[in-house]
Amino acid sequence: KICATLFPAIPIDSWGFNYDIFFKTRNVIFIQNIFKSYFGEKSLDGATLMDTGIQFTLDKKRHQEVWFIKVTAPLEIAAHVNFHFAGKPLPTADELKKMFIECYNKTDDLMAQFAHG
């Protein structure tokens, strides 16, 4: 109802969830070592590396996921994740709530694998 009220002339053809979640790790993450493994020993050239990360996109049958994973501190990883869904009609409020929780839990599960190998 909100979308129809705000945008009565614009049909919804896609929608999604966006999360920004910070995870604490048990072990120190040495970002200089990660960065140098990709770009070489001389890559920093005396600069201070503040953070580093990866981005990937997963194209699933029902949706697309865009992940931005960044090591933001020696004991912290930030995840910005977008779950994009195409299709009409927009799910019911109960379905959206269930999907929101499932997507959040998927983020939590994947990051547990990332942090602990």
N, CA, C and O atoms as CSV, one atom per row, in Angstrom:
chain,resi,resn,atom,element,x,y,z
A,1,LYS,N,N,0.814,-1.195,0.000
A,1,LYS,CA,C,0.000,0.000,0.000
A,1,LYS,C,C,0.855,1.256,0.000
A,1,LYS,O,O,0.508,2.256,-0.630
A,2,ILE,N,N,1.968,1.197,0.707
A,2,ILE,CA,C,2.833,2.374,0.789
A,2,ILE,C,C,3.389,2.724,-0.583
A,2,ILE,O,O,3.367,3.885,-0.991
A,3,CYS,N,N,3.893,1.702,-1.302
A,3,CYS,CA,C,4.463,1.952,-2.634
A,3,CYS,C,C,3.411,2.509,-3.578
A,3,CYS,O,O,3.688,3.446,-4.327
A,4,ALA,N,N,2.209,1.946,-3.553
A,4,ALA,CA,C,1.140,2.420,-4.426
A,4,ALA,C,C,0.756,3.858,-4.095
A,4,ALA,O,O,0.409,4.631,-4.989
A,5,THR,N,N,0.815,4.216,-2.824
A,5,THR,CA,C,0.490,5.581,-2.409
A,5,THR,C,C,1.586,6.557,-2.833
A,5,THR,O,O,1.299,7.639,-3.346
A,6,LEU,N,N,2.834,6.172,-2.616
A,6,LEU,CA,C,3.950,7.061,-2.952
A,6,LEU,C,C,4.209,7.161,-4.454
A,6,LEU,O,O,4.564,8.225,-4.962
A,7,PHE,N,N,4.029,6.046,-5.157
A,7,PHE,CA,C,4.336,5.994,-6.582
A,7,PHE,C,C,3.172,5.384,-7.366
A,7,PHE,O,O,3.307,4.287,-7.908
A,8,PRO,N,N,2.043,6.070,-7.435
A,8,PRO,CA,C,0.865,5.476,-8.060
A,8,PRO,C,C,1.025,5.192,-9.549
A,8,PRO,O,O,0.358,4.297,-10.069
A,9,ALA,N,N,1.879,5.916,-10.243
A,9,ALA,CA,C,2.020,5.735,-11.692
A,9,ALA,C,C,3.226,4.880,-12.076
A,9,ALA,O,O,3.471,4.650,-13.260
A,10,ILE,N,N,3.978,4.410,-11.082
A,10,ILE,CA,C,5.192,3.645,-11.376
A,10,ILE,C,C,5.032,2.226,-10.854
A,10,ILE,O,O,4.981,2.013,-9.643
A,11,PRO,N,N,4.952,1.255,-11.753
A,11,PRO,CA,C,4.812,-0.133,-11.290
A,11,PRO,C,C,6.125,-0.661,-10.715
A,11,PRO,O,O,7.204,-0.304,-11.188
A,12,ILE,N,N,6.029,-1.500,-9.707
A,12,ILE,CA,C,7.206,-2.123,-9.106
A,12,ILE,C,C,7.540,-3.368,-9.922
A,12,ILE,O,O,6.704,-4.255,-10.093
A,13,ASP,N,N,8.773,-3.421,-10.423
A,13,ASP,CA,C,9.186,-4.629,-11.141
A,13,ASP,C,C,10.324,-5.355,-10.447
A,13,ASP,O,O,10.705,-6.453,-10.854
A,14,SER,N,N,10.877,-4.739,-9.386
A,14,SER,CA,C,11.892,-5.413,-8.585
A,14,SER,C,C,11.945,-4.754,-7.206
A,14,SER,O,O,11.465,-3.637,-7.011
A,15,TRP,N,N,12.532,-5.465,-6.274
A,15,TRP,CA,C,12.615,-4.989,-4.904
A,15,TRP,C,C,13.713,-5.778,-4.215
A,15,TRP,O,O,14.240,-6.730,-4.791
A,16,GLY,N,N,14.071,-5.400,-2.984
A,16,GLY,CA,C,15.126,-6.152,-2.323
A,16,GLY,C,C,15.391,-5.691,-0.903
A,16,GLY,O,O,14.717,-4.818,-0.356
A,17,PHE,N,N,16.403,-6.320,-0.337
A,17,PHE,CA,C,16.857,-6.029,1.027
A,17,PHE,C,C,18.319,-5.624,0.964
A,17,PHE,O,O,19.095,-6.199,0.201
A,18,ASN,N,N,18.695,-4.639,1.763
A,18,ASN,CA,C,20.082,-4.199,1.874
A,18,ASN,C,C,20.483,-4.250,3.342
A,18,ASN,O,O,19.770,-3.757,4.216
A,19,TYR,N,N,21.636,-4.854,3.592
A,19,TYR,CA,C,22.134,-4.995,4.964
A,19,TYR,C,C,23.535,-4.414,5.062
A,19,TYR,O,O,24.344,-4.561,4.145
A,20,ASP,N,N,23.812,-3.765,6.159
A,20,ASP,CA,C,25.161,-3.378,6.557
A,20,ASP,C,C,25.375,-3.995,7.932
A,20,ASP,O,O,24.783,-3.566,8.923
A,21,ILE,N,N,26.232,-5.011,7.974
A,21,ILE,CA,C,26.435,-5.761,9.215
A,21,ILE,C,C,27.932,-5.808,9.518
A,21,ILE,O,O,28.743,-6.056,8.626
A,22,PHE,N,N,28.289,-5.572,10.762
A,22,PHE,CA,C,29.680,-5.646,11.191
A,22,PHE,C,C,29.865,-6.892,12.057
A,22,PHE,O,O,29.072,-7.172,12.957
A,23,PHE,N,N,30.930,-7.624,11.759
A,23,PHE,CA,C,31.239,-8.859,12.472
A,23,PHE,C,C,32.572,-8.709,13.192
A,23,PHE,O,O,33.542,-8.214,12.618
A,24,LYS,N,N,32.617,-9.131,14.429
A,24,LYS,CA,C,33.872,-9.174,15.187
A,24,LYS,C,C,34.503,-10.542,14.976
A,24,LYS,O,O,33.803,-11.553,14.930
A,25,THR,N,N,35.819,-10.574,14.848
A,25,THR,CA,C,36.533,-11.834,14.663
A,25,THR,C,C,37.318,-12.179,15.923
A,25,THR,O,O,37.594,-11.320,16.761
A,26,ARG,N,N,37.666,-13.439,16.032
A,26,ARG,CA,C,38.461,-13.887,17.184
A,26,ARG,C,C,39.949,-13.667,16.947
A,26,ARG,O,O,40.716,-13.452,17.886
A,27,ASN,N,N,40.339,-13.723,15.695
A,27,ASN,CA,C,41.761,-13.612,15.352
A,27,ASN,C,C,42.023,-12.318,14.592
A,27,ASN,O,O,41.172,-11.838,13.843
A,28,VAL,N,N,43.192,-11.773,14.795
A,28,VAL,CA,C,43.601,-10.560,14.092
A,28,VAL,C,C,43.707,-10.863,12.596
A,28,VAL,O,O,44.257,-11.887,12.189
A,29,ILE,N,N,43.173,-9.959,11.803
A,29,ILE,CA,C,43.271,-10.069,10.346
A,29,ILE,C,C,44.341,-9.086,9.888
A,29,ILE,O,O,44.223,-7.880,10.110
A,30,PHE,N,N,45.367,-9.596,9.260
A,30,PHE,CA,C,46.475,-8.764,8.809
A,30,PHE,C,C,46.199,-8.306,7.377
A,30,PHE,O,O,46.522,-8.997,6.410
A,31,ILE,N,N,45.587,-7.114,7.269
A,31,ILE,CA,C,45.153,-6.655,5.946
A,31,ILE,C,C,46.324,-6.375,5.011
A,31,ILE,O,O,46.192,-6.527,3.797
A,32,GLN,N,N,47.457,-5.973,5.553
A,32,GLN,CA,C,48.618,-5.737,4.688
A,32,GLN,C,C,49.018,-7.025,3.970
A,32,GLN,O,O,49.344,-6.997,2.783
A,33,ASN,N,N,48.994,-8.151,4.682
A,33,ASN,CA,C,49.353,-9.432,4.074
A,33,ASN,C,C,48.361,-9.822,2.981
A,33,ASN,O,O,48.757,-10.300,1.918
A,34,ILE,N,N,47.069,-9.615,3.246
A,34,ILE,CA,C,46.053,-9.926,2.238
A,34,ILE,C,C,46.262,-9.059,1.004
A,34,ILE,O,O,46.284,-9.558,-0.122
A,35,PHE,N,N,46.414,-7.764,1.224
A,35,PHE,CA,C,46.588,-6.820,0.118
A,35,PHE,C,C,47.838,-7.136,-0.701
A,35,PHE,O,O,47.789,-7.165,-1.931
A,36,LYS,N,N,48.948,-7.370,-0.019
A,36,LYS,CA,C,50.203,-7.670,-0.710
A,36,LYS,C,C,50.141,-8.986,-1.473
A,36,LYS,O,O,50.827,-9.142,-2.483
A,37,SER,N,N,49.333,-9.934,-1.010
A,37,SER,CA,C,49.230,-11.205,-1.736
A,37,SER,C,C,48.580,-11.004,-3.099
A,37,SER,O,O,48.811,-11.794,-4.015
A,38,TYR,N,N,47.784,-9.976,-3.241
A,38,TYR,CA,C,47.155,-9.670,-4.529
A,38,TYR,C,C,47.990,-8.726,-5.383
A,38,TYR,O,O,48.053,-8.883,-6.602
A,39,PHE,N,N,48.631,-7.747,-4.750
A,39,PHE,CA,C,49.259,-6.668,-5.502
A,39,PHE,C,C,50.775,-6.586,-5.370
A,39,PHE,O,O,51.402,-5.735,-6.001
A,40,GLY,N,N,51.374,-7.456,-4.561
A,40,GLY,CA,C,52.823,-7.480,-4.452
A,40,GLY,C,C,53.360,-6.649,-3.309
A,40,GLY,O,O,52.667,-5.805,-2.741
A,41,GLU,N,N,54.618,-6.912,-2.988
A,41,GLU,CA,C,55.288,-6.294,-1.844
A,41,GLU,C,C,55.400,-4.777,-1.983
A,41,GLU,O,O,55.272,-4.061,-0.989
A,42,LYS,N,N,55.635,-4.278,-3.188
A,42,LYS,CA,C,55.838,-2.844,-3.399
A,42,LYS,C,C,54.530,-2.073,-3.566
A,42,LYS,O,O,54.551,-0.856,-3.753
A,43,SER,N,N,53.421,-2.749,-3.502
A,43,SER,CA,C,52.140,-2.117,-3.811
A,43,SER,C,C,51.769,-0.961,-2.887
A,43,SER,O,O,51.144,0.005,-3.327
A,44,LEU,N,N,52.139,-1.047,-1.635
A,44,LEU,CA,C,51.775,0.018,-0.696
A,44,LEU,C,C,52.705,1.221,-0.791
A,44,LEU,O,O,52.293,2.343,-0.494
A,45,ASP,N,N,53.929,1.008,-1.193
A,45,ASP,CA,C,54.890,2.088,-1.419
A,45,ASP,C,C,54.898,3.115,-0.282
A,45,ASP,O,O,54.852,4.322,-0.520
A,46,GLY,N,N,54.957,2.614,0.961
A,46,GLY,CA,C,55.033,3.493,2.124
A,46,GLY,C,C,53.689,4.008,2.619
A,46,GLY,O,O,53.644,4.690,3.642
A,47,ALA,N,N,52.592,3.707,1.931
A,47,ALA,CA,C,51.264,4.173,2.353
A,47,ALA,C,C,50.729,3.300,3.480
A,47,ALA,O,O,51.158,2.159,3.657
A,48,THR,N,N,49.797,3.845,4.232
A,48,THR,CA,C,49.109,3.096,5.267
A,48,THR,C,C,47.812,2.550,4.692
A,48,THR,O,O,46.946,3.308,4.254
A,49,LEU,N,N,47.688,1.256,4.698
A,49,LEU,CA,C,46.476,0.610,4.203
A,49,LEU,C,C,45.408,0.675,5.290
A,49,LEU,O,O,45.609,0.165,6.392
A,50,MET,N,N,44.281,1.297,4.984
A,50,MET,CA,C,43.223,1.498,5.976
A,50,MET,C,C,42.221,0.337,6.008
A,50,MET,O,O,41.698,-0.001,7.069
A,51,ASP,N,N,41.959,-0.264,4.861
A,51,ASP,CA,C,41.037,-1.395,4.783
A,51,ASP,C,C,41.230,-2.080,3.437
A,51,ASP,O,O,41.876,-1.540,2.538
A,52,THR,N,N,40.670,-3.259,3.314
A,52,THR,CA,C,40.707,-3.982,2.051
A,52,THR,C,C,39.508,-4.923,2.021
A,52,THR,O,O,38.935,-5.242,3.062
A,53,GLY,N,N,39.137,-5.359,0.835
A,53,GLY,CA,C,37.970,-6.231,0.759
A,53,GLY,C,C,37.784,-6.858,-0.603
A,53,GLY,O,O,38.626,-6.747,-1.494
A,54,ILE,N,N,36.660,-7.515,-0.729
A,54,ILE,CA,C,36.304,-8.173,-1.980
A,54,ILE,C,C,34.838,-7.866,-2.299
A,54,ILE,O,O,34.051,-7.516,-1.420
A,55,GLN,N,N,34.504,-8.003,-3.558
A,55,GLN,CA,C,33.126,-7.855,-4.002
A,55,GLN,C,C,32.813,-9.025,-4.910
A,55,GLN,O,O,33.652,-9.438,-5.711
A,56,PHE,N,N,31.602,-9.564,-4.788
A,56,PHE,CA,C,31.173,-10.601,-5.715
A,56,PHE,C,C,29.662,-10.557,-5.867
A,56,PHE,O,O,28.951,-10.055,-4.996
A,57,THR,N,N,29.181,-11.087,-6.982
A,57,THR,CA,C,27.750,-11.132,-7.280
A,57,THR,C,C,27.366,-12.567,-7.580
A,57,THR,O,O,28.030,-13.253,-8.357
A,58,LEU,N,N,26.281,-13.016,-6.954
A,58,LEU,CA,C,25.752,-14.357,-7.181
A,58,LEU,C,C,24.400,-14.231,-7.867
A,58,LEU,O,O,23.491,-13.589,-7.341
A,59,ASP,N,N,24.267,-14.839,-9.039
A,59,ASP,CA,C,23.005,-14.816,-9.766
A,59,ASP,C,C,22.283,-16.125,-9.490
A,59,ASP,O,O,22.677,-17.178,-9.992
A,60,LYS,N,N,21.233,-16.056,-8.697
A,60,LYS,CA,C,20.455,-17.230,-8.320
A,60,LYS,C,C,19.208,-17.307,-9.203
A,60,LYS,O,O,18.923,-16.382,-9.963
A,61,LYS,N,N,18.480,-18.395,-9.102
A,61,LYS,CA,C,17.275,-18.540,-9.926
A,61,LYS,C,C,16.206,-17.517,-9.545
A,61,LYS,O,O,15.556,-16.943,-10.419
A,62,ARG,N,N,16.024,-17.291,-8.254
A,62,ARG,CA,C,14.966,-16.396,-7.790
A,62,ARG,C,C,15.420,-14.958,-7.538
A,62,ARG,O,O,14.599,-14.043,-7.473
A,63,HIS,N,N,16.720,-14.768,-7.397
A,63,HIS,CA,C,17.201,-13.443,-7.037
A,63,HIS,C,C,18.689,-13.306,-7.351
A,63,HIS,O,O,19.352,-14.259,-7.759
A,64,GLN,N,N,19.186,-12.092,-7.147
A,64,GLN,CA,C,20.608,-11.805,-7.316
A,64,GLN,C,C,21.134,-11.241,-6.001
A,64,GLN,O,O,20.453,-10.468,-5.325
A,65,GLU,N,N,22.356,-11.639,-5.648
A,65,GLU,CA,C,22.995,-11.160,-4.426
A,65,GLU,C,C,24.273,-10.419,-4.795
A,65,GLU,O,O,25.090,-10.923,-5.566
A,66,VAL,N,N,24.442,-9.228,-4.244
A,66,VAL,CA,C,25.655,-8.442,-4.441
A,66,VAL,C,C,26.287,-8.256,-3.067
A,66,VAL,O,O,25.680,-7.696,-2.154
A,67,TRP,N,N,27.516,-8.737,-2.943
A,67,TRP,CA,C,28.227,-8.740,-1.660
A,67,TRP,C,C,29.454,-7.829,-1.732
A,67,TRP,O,O,30.223,-7.883,-2.692
A,68,PHE,N,N,29.624,-7.001,-0.716
A,68,PHE,CA,C,30.824,-6.194,-0.511
A,68,PHE,C,C,31.339,-6.557,0.880
A,68,PHE,O,O,30.703,-6.235,1.884
A,69,ILE,N,N,32.478,-7.221,0.939
A,69,ILE,CA,C,33.066,-7.646,2.213
A,69,ILE,C,C,34.347,-6.831,2.414
A,69,ILE,O,O,35.225,-6.811,1.551
A,70,LYS,N,N,34.438,-6.170,3.551
A,70,LYS,CA,C,35.602,-5.323,3.787
A,70,LYS,C,C,36.131,-5.547,5.191
A,70,LYS,O,O,35.376,-5.533,6.163
A,71,VAL,N,N,37.447,-5.757,5.287
A,71,VAL,CA,C,38.107,-5.821,6.590
A,71,VAL,C,C,38.331,-4.378,7.006
A,71,VAL,O,O,39.122,-3.663,6.391
A,72,THR,N,N,37.642,-3.958,8.038
A,72,THR,CA,C,37.664,-2.555,8.436
A,72,THR,C,C,38.522,-2.272,9.670
A,72,THR,O,O,38.810,-1.115,9.975
A,73,ALA,N,N,38.922,-3.312,10.369
A,73,ALA,CA,C,39.783,-3.186,11.543
A,73,ALA,C,C,40.423,-4.555,11.778
A,73,ALA,O,O,39.953,-5.551,11.227
A,74,PRO,N,N,41.471,-4.625,12.574
A,74,PRO,CA,C,42.140,-5.916,12.775
A,74,PRO,C,C,41.231,-7.035,13.295
A,74,PRO,O,O,41.516,-8.213,13.080
A,75,LEU,N,N,40.150,-6.674,13.973
A,75,LEU,CA,C,39.222,-7.680,14.503
A,75,LEU,C,C,37.786,-7.446,14.014
A,75,LEU,O,O,36.831,-7.807,14.702
A,76,GLU,N,N,37.631,-6.841,12.822
A,76,GLU,CA,C,36.292,-6.498,12.345
A,76,GLU,C,C,36.176,-6.644,10.835
A,76,GLU,O,O,37.065,-6.251,10.080
A,77,ILE,N,N,35.061,-7.218,10.421
A,77,ILE,CA,C,34.733,-7.354,8.995
A,77,ILE,C,C,33.359,-6.724,8.789
A,77,ILE,O,O,32.424,-6.991,9.544
A,78,ALA,N,N,33.247,-5.892,7.766
A,78,ALA,CA,C,31.963,-5.284,7.421
A,78,ALA,C,C,31.419,-5.978,6.180
A,78,ALA,O,O,32.160,-6.272,5.242
A,79,ALA,N,N,30.128,-6.232,6.188
A,79,ALA,CA,C,29.468,-6.823,5.022
A,79,ALA,C,C,28.321,-5.909,4.611
A,79,ALA,O,O,27.426,-5.613,5.403
A,80,HIS,N,N,28.365,-5.469,3.359
A,80,HIS,CA,C,27.239,-4.754,2.766
A,80,HIS,C,C,26.676,-5.710,1.727
A,80,HIS,O,O,27.354,-6.058,0.760
A,81,VAL,N,N,25.445,-6.128,1.928
A,81,VAL,CA,C,24.859,-7.162,1.073
A,81,VAL,C,C,23.512,-6.683,0.545
A,81,VAL,O,O,22.683,-6.160,1.290
A,82,ASN,N,N,23.313,-6.875,-0.759
A,82,ASN,CA,C,22.043,-6.553,-1.409
A,82,ASN,C,C,21.435,-7.834,-1.957
A,82,ASN,O,O,22.094,-8.578,-2.684
A,83,PHE,N,N,20.203,-8.088,-1.617
A,83,PHE,CA,C,19.435,-9.193,-2.188
A,83,PHE,C,C,18.374,-8.557,-3.090
A,83,PHE,O,O,17.483,-7.859,-2.606
A,84,HIS,N,N,18.469,-8.798,-4.397
A,84,HIS,CA,C,17.550,-8.197,-5.362
A,84,HIS,C,C,16.604,-9.252,-5.911
A,84,HIS,O,O,17.033,-10.315,-6.359
A,85,PHE,N,N,15.312,-8.946,-5.872
A,85,PHE,CA,C,14.285,-9.848,-6.375
A,85,PHE,C,C,13.519,-9.158,-7.497
A,85,PHE,O,O,13.217,-7.968,-7.411
A,86,ALA,N,N,13.214,-9.896,-8.528
A,86,ALA,CA,C,12.387,-9.376,-9.614
A,86,ALA,C,C,11.037,-10.059,-9.539
A,86,ALA,O,O,10.933,-11.206,-9.104
A,87,GLY,N,N,10.024,-9.364,-9.958
A,87,GLY,CA,C,8.717,-9.996,-10.027
A,87,GLY,C,C,7.619,-9.227,-9.345
A,87,GLY,O,O,7.848,-8.395,-8.468
A,88,LYS,N,N,6.437,-9.531,-9.772
A,88,LYS,CA,C,5.234,-8.939,-9.213
A,88,LYS,C,C,4.312,-10.074,-8.813
A,88,LYS,O,O,4.459,-11.169,-9.356
A,89,PRO,N,N,3.423,-9.896,-7.949
A,89,PRO,CA,C,3.295,-8.728,-7.080
A,89,PRO,C,C,4.294,-8.786,-5.937
A,89,PRO,O,O,4.957,-9.798,-5.710
A,90,LEU,N,N,4.382,-7.688,-5.238
A,90,LEU,CA,C,5.217,-7.637,-4.039
A,90,LEU,C,C,4.655,-8.639,-3.032
A,90,LEU,O,O,3.439,-8.701,-2.853
A,91,PRO,N,N,5.506,-9.421,-2.371
A,91,PRO,CA,C,5.010,-10.392,-1.382
A,91,PRO,C,C,4.224,-9.718,-0.261
A,91,PRO,O,O,4.332,-8.512,-0.043
A,92,THR,N,N,3.448,-10.510,0.429
A,92,THR,CA,C,2.694,-9.996,1.576
A,92,THR,C,C,3.661,-9.571,2.679
A,92,THR,O,O,4.844,-9.910,2.644
A,93,ALA,N,N,3.154,-8.839,3.639
A,93,ALA,CA,C,3.985,-8.384,4.756
A,93,ALA,C,C,4.596,-9.565,5.505
A,93,ALA,O,O,5.765,-9.509,5.886
A,94,ASP,N,N,3.833,-10.626,5.722
A,94,ASP,CA,C,4.361,-11.815,6.410
A,94,ASP,C,C,5.447,-12.500,5.589
A,94,ASP,O,O,6.462,-12.933,6.133
A,95,GLU,N,N,5.230,-12.596,4.275
A,95,GLU,CA,C,6.247,-13.202,3.405
A,95,GLU,C,C,7.511,-12.358,3.385
A,95,GLU,O,O,8.618,-12.896,3.422
A,96,LEU,N,N,7.356,-11.038,3.326
A,96,LEU,CA,C,8.523,-10.145,3.339
A,96,LEU,C,C,9.311,-10.293,4.635
A,96,LEU,O,O,10.541,-10.335,4.620
A,97,LYS,N,N,8.603,-10.372,5.743
A,97,LYS,CA,C,9.276,-10.536,7.040
A,97,LYS,C,C,10.074,-11.835,7.068
A,97,LYS,O,O,11.221,-11.856,7.512
A,98,LYS,N,N,9.462,-12.920,6.592
A,98,LYS,CA,C,10.149,-14.215,6.553
A,98,LYS,C,C,11.371,-14.153,5.641
A,98,LYS,O,O,12.440,-14.646,6.003
A,99,MET,N,N,11.220,-13.550,4.459
A,99,MET,CA,C,12.339,-13.430,3.526
A,99,MET,C,C,13.448,-12.557,4.094
A,99,MET,O,O,14.628,-12.858,3.913
A,100,PHE,N,N,13.083,-11.479,4.777
A,100,PHE,CA,C,14.062,-10.584,5.388
A,100,PHE,C,C,14.933,-11.346,6.379
A,100,PHE,O,O,16.157,-11.209,6.380
A,101,ILE,N,N,14.292,-12.149,7.220
A,101,ILE,CA,C,15.017,-12.948,8.216
A,101,ILE,C,C,15.897,-13.990,7.535
A,101,ILE,O,O,17.045,-14.184,7.935
A,102,GLU,N,N,15.373,-14.662,6.511
A,102,GLU,CA,C,16.157,-15.677,5.789
A,102,GLU,C,C,17.388,-15.065,5.135
A,102,GLU,O,O,18.469,-15.651,5.193
A,103,CYS,N,N,17.245,-13.909,4.519
A,103,CYS,CA,C,18.389,-13.251,3.886
A,103,CYS,C,C,19.412,-12.806,4.921
A,103,CYS,O,O,20.616,-12.945,4.708
A,104,TYR,N,N,18.942,-12.279,6.027
A,104,TYR,CA,C,19.854,-11.866,7.099
A,104,TYR,C,C,20.628,-13.079,7.616
A,104,TYR,O,O,21.846,-13.018,7.784
A,105,ASN,N,N,19.921,-14.174,7.865
A,105,ASN,CA,C,20.582,-15.382,8.361
A,105,ASN,C,C,21.572,-15.935,7.352
A,105,ASN,O,O,22.616,-16.460,7.738
A,106,LYS,N,N,21.265,-15.826,6.067
A,106,LYS,CA,C,22.200,-16.276,5.039
A,106,LYS,C,C,23.490,-15.465,5.110
A,106,LYS,O,O,24.582,-16.011,4.960
A,107,THR,N,N,23.359,-14.181,5.334
A,107,THR,CA,C,24.538,-13.324,5.481
A,107,THR,C,C,25.364,-13.768,6.676
A,107,THR,O,O,26.585,-13.896,6.585
A,108,ASP,N,N,24.704,-13.999,7.778
A,108,ASP,CA,C,25.377,-14.454,8.994
A,108,ASP,C,C,26.098,-15.788,8.754
A,108,ASP,O,O,27.243,-15.958,9.174
A,109,ASP,N,N,25.437,-16.723,8.088
A,109,ASP,CA,C,26.024,-18.039,7.812
A,109,ASP,C,C,27.256,-17.939,6.914
A,109,ASP,O,O,28.275,-18.575,7.184
A,110,LEU,N,N,27.164,-17.142,5.847
A,110,LEU,CA,C,28.293,-17.020,4.930
A,110,LEU,C,C,29.478,-16.337,5.612
A,110,LEU,O,O,30.625,-16.738,5.413
A,111,MET,N,N,29.208,-15.320,6.407
A,111,MET,CA,C,30.293,-14.616,7.084
A,111,MET,C,C,30.959,-15.511,8.139
A,111,MET,O,O,32.150,-15.352,8.403
A,112,ALA,N,N,30.231,-16.429,8.735
A,112,ALA,CA,C,30.843,-17.371,9.681
A,112,ALA,C,C,31.856,-18.235,8.948
A,112,ALA,O,O,32.914,-18.544,9.496
A,113,GLN,N,N,31.555,-18.623,7.737
A,113,GLN,CA,C,32.497,-19.419,6.921
A,113,GLN,C,C,33.712,-18.572,6.542
A,113,GLN,O,O,34.844,-19.055,6.573
A,114,PHE,N,N,33.475,-17.318,6.186
A,114,PHE,CA,C,34.569,-16.416,5.797
A,114,PHE,C,C,35.532,-16.195,6.949
A,114,PHE,O,O,36.749,-16.246,6.772
A,115,ALA,N,N,34.987,-15.953,8.115
A,115,ALA,CA,C,35.820,-15.630,9.272
A,115,ALA,C,C,36.575,-16.832,9.826
A,115,ALA,O,O,37.640,-16.675,10.424
A,116,HIS,N,N,36.035,-18.022,9.632
A,116,HIS,CA,C,36.644,-19.201,10.245
A,116,HIS,C,C,37.146,-20.231,9.237
A,116,HIS,O,O,37.544,-21.333,9.615
A,117,GLY,N,N,37.126,-19.872,7.959
A,117,GLY,CA,C,37.682,-20.719,6.925
A,117,GLY,C,C,36.833,-21.887,6.611
A,117,GLY,O,O,37.185,-22.692,5.750
